[in-house]
Amino acid sequence: MPPSDPGTRVAALNARYRHHSAAAVLAHALADPAAGRLALVSSFGAESVVLLHMVAVTAPATPVIFLETGMLFAETLVYQQELGERLGLRDLRIIRPDAEDLARTDPAQTLYRHDTDACCALRKTRPLHRALRGFDGWITGRKRYQAGTRAALDFFEVEQATGRLKVNPLAHWAREDVQTYMDENRLPRHPLVDRGYPSIGCMPCTTPVGANEDARAGRWRDQDKTECGIHIVDGRVTTKGVSA
């Protein structure tokens, strides 16, 4: 069992694995009793195949949580199914919003038009919270280069609100490292990437990105929002920053 104090556990894990590679951090985290029971949370988006492949090679029975919001692109759903089969993921869990919650809160499926934060909470944040019950932590694909707020991102951190461990094996990777890994392992790209979608979320809230735009400019375009809300910062569910 992991130590009772989350801060102590995280400090010890970061000290232990500070100079390890991403693959080694992932492998050790999945096997280290100090990390507890972990699940990989994956959007099956533009860069998700890297961690999915690492997990498949290292421990294919690792639980993989996929949030099927009910508003994803058809291409994402096909990609998810194909990757799951190709990589041999043995415990792929497709998590959907609670049916009663949907019927009560968004019966017409138009909530995103006037309250995107509430829609994300309904379709992602609350379902993920339920899916992670019984786990000591989860694995994310977040990286330092994605935002200034992540410039000091470590391999291991703790959610202050839950005490749950978060493992970020790719924290130190550059964008070029991601592409190199995909090329070297001949991993299939999400089909929407070649159509101008370098960051992919729900269909109503994702648009193509221009050549001179930031990779996440197409997420919640023209809104003061760049985060779905599944990450917790300083004890609060965030809607600002960059999502994994």
Buried (B, 14 or more C-beta within 10 A) or exposed (E): EBBEEBEEBBBBBBEBBEEBEBBEBBBBBBEBEBBBBBBBBBBBBBBBBBBBBBBBBBBEEBBBBBBBBEBBBEBBBEBBBEBBEBBEBEEBEBBBBBEEBBEEBBEEEEBBEEBBBBBBBBBBBBBBEEBBEEBBBBBBBBBBBBBEBBEEBBBBBBBBEBBBBBBBBBBBBEEEBBEEBBEEEEBEEBBBBEEEBBBBBBBBBBBEBEEEEEBBBBBBBEEEBBBBBBBBBEEEBBBEBBBB
